[in-house]
């Protein structure tokens, strides 16, 4: 903390776990907050995914160039967090149900839709839904929740699954460099389903996410062991 900050009682910016990566010649910084809330920094732009007020001190973090929301559940769509991050030219991309409750300018994303909010950033919406009979009520296909593939500079493709089980739409994805694929019960994937999804998507790097803040914790170390020799698994705190 600088002397100025000490004198005027300012707190230092909060620190969260980060990874800095170079993939296909492009530099990225990933920040891990909690549950399904993450951030991606690329070429000076900051992208927040599913920001939720209780997961980070968003009012003290850099403002958003882009915000993505996968679906309308309280642990993914939070107006207070969006307001804390939003600036005049923030691009906001929301699934259909979240967009209906937003009340501002946004991109409404349906599964299969493509948006190019910036010249060098492309976002594709991927259907996200439950397939197991006993879980259909959590994320029904007809609600049209989304996962996203974010392509940066035409060179790096990042898949964020949102809340889903393995689907045919997910299995059709190609050329994924980084995948955030959910794993938690009873709402999304079991570890065995996550293994199935990772094998289908075949990312270079897999980050298990959405495994915190649930009643049935996931043994992510065991999950990583199941994927040994399949892909690089990076476990980061998301509790």
N, C-alpha and C positions, 0 to 999 in steps of 0.2 A: 504494500500500500504506500502511495506517495505521501510526502509531508502535507501537500494540499488536501488530499483525501482525509488524512488524520485530523487536520485542523477543522475541516468542515463536516466531519462525521460520516463520510461516505464509506460504504462497504466495498470491498473488492468484488469484482465480478465472480459469480458462483462458478465452481469447477465441477465438471462431470467427466466420466470416462470417455476417452476419444481414441480413435484409430486414424492415423494418417497413412494413406495408401497411394501408390502410383500404379495405375492400371492402364495398359495400352497407351502409355505415354502421357496420361492425364493425372493430375494430382487432385486427390480428394481428402476431405476430412469428415469423418463420421462421428457424431456425438450421440451418446446413449443416455437417455433420461430415466424413464421407467416404463414398464409395461409395454405399450406399443408406440411410445413417443420417442422419436429419433430425429436427428437433423443431418443434413448433407450439405457440405460446403464445397463449391466448385467455381473456380475462376472468379472469386470475389462475391459470388451469390450464395445466399443461405436459403435452404429449402427445409421447411419443417413438416413432419408427417405426424398426423393425429396428435397435435399438442393439447394437453389437458392440464389445467391450472395446478392441480396438486402434484404433478410429476416434475415440475421445474419452476424456477423463479423467472418466468418468461419476461416479466417487465424489466429485468436487469440483463437480458441477453440481446444480441444484435437483432435488429428488426428483420422481418421476413421479406425476401424477394418473392417467395412462393410458399403457399401452404396447401398441403394435400390432406383431405379427410376421406377415410375409406367408407365409413358408415355412421349412422346416427346414434349409436349407443353412447351413453354418457362417458365411457372410458376411451372414446375416440373423438367425439365431436363436443367441443366446449367453447362457447362463444366468448367467455372471459379470456381464455388463453389466446384465441384468435385476435381479440381486440388489443391485447397486450403486445402482440407481435406485429400487427398490421400497420402499414404506412400507406401513403397516398397511392403508390403504384404497385402495391403487393398483388400478385396474381393468386387468386384463391380458387382451387379446384375441389369440388364437392360431389359426392354421390347424389343421386336424385333426392332421396329423403332428407338428407342434410341441407341440400340447396333449398328445399321447400320451407325450411325453418330458419333460413339465414337472413333474409331481409336486406341483402346488399348485392353489389355486383359480384358475380362469380361465374366460373365455367361449371356447367352442370354436366357431369360425366356419367354416362351409361356404359355398361360393359360393351367393349368393342369400339368405343369412341376414342378419338385421337385429338390431342390439343398440342399446340406449339406456342406456349405462353412467352417464350423467348426464342430468338433466332437459332440458338444452339442448344435448346432444351426441348425435347419431345416427350409427351406423356401419353401412354396408352392405358386405357382402363381394361382390367381383366375381371371377369365375373368371379365373385367370392360368395360361397354359400355352403351350407351343410348338406351332406348327402346321406348320413346315417339316419335311419328311421326315428330313433329316439332323440335326435338333435335338430330336426327340421325346424322346430319353432324358434330356434335361436337366430339363425341367419337364413331365412327362406329365399330361394332363388328368385321368386317373383318380386321381391323388394329391390332387387338390382343393386346390391352392395358391390363395392369395387375393391380390387387390389390394383396396383399400378406398376407399369414398367416405365422407368424414367431413363431416357437415353441422353447422355451428356456429350455434347460436341460430336455426335455421331460415332463415338468411340467406346463409351462405357455404358453398359445396360444394367440397371439396378431394379430388381423385382421386390416389391413390398406386398406381401400377400393379403394384408387385411385379415379379417376373421373368416376362415374357410376350412373346408376339408379338401382332400385331393379331388380335383375336377378335370374334366377333359380339356377345358380351356387353359387351365394351368399347365397340363402336360404338353400342350401344343407350343409352349414358349420355347424360343430358341435364342442362343447366343447370350445367355445371361452371365454376367460377370460376378455380381454380388446378389445374393438372395436373402431377404428377411422373411422367413417362413414361420408362421405361428405354431406354437405347440403348447396347448393347455387343455385341461379337462375340467368340466364336462362340455365346454362350449365349442372348441375347435378340434385340433388334431391330437391324437395320441402320439407318443414317440414313434410307434411303428408306422403310423400314417405319415408323420413328418419324414421319416426315412424314405417312404414311397415317393413323396412329393419331391424331395431333394434329388433322388435318383432320376425322376422324370425331367425335372427342370435342368439338372446338371450344371449348377453354377460353379464358377471357379472358387468362390468363397461363400460359405453359408453361416449366417448369424441366426441362431435360434432367438425368437423374440416372442413377446406376449406371454412369457412363462411366469412372470411375477404377478403379485396381487390377486392370487386365486386360492381357493380352499384346498385344491389338490396340487401341490407343487410338483414340478417336473424335474426328474433327475437328468439335467442337461449333460452331465458328464457321461452318463450311460448312453445318452443319445449320441454324443460325439463318438463314443466307442463303436456304436452300431454303424457309423458312417466312416470308420477308419478305412482308408484306401479308396474311398468314393470321391471325397472332396475335402477341402480344407475347412474345418469347423472352427469358428472363433466364438468363444463364449465370453460375453460381456455382462456386467451387472445390469439388470433391468427389473429389480425388485422394488 
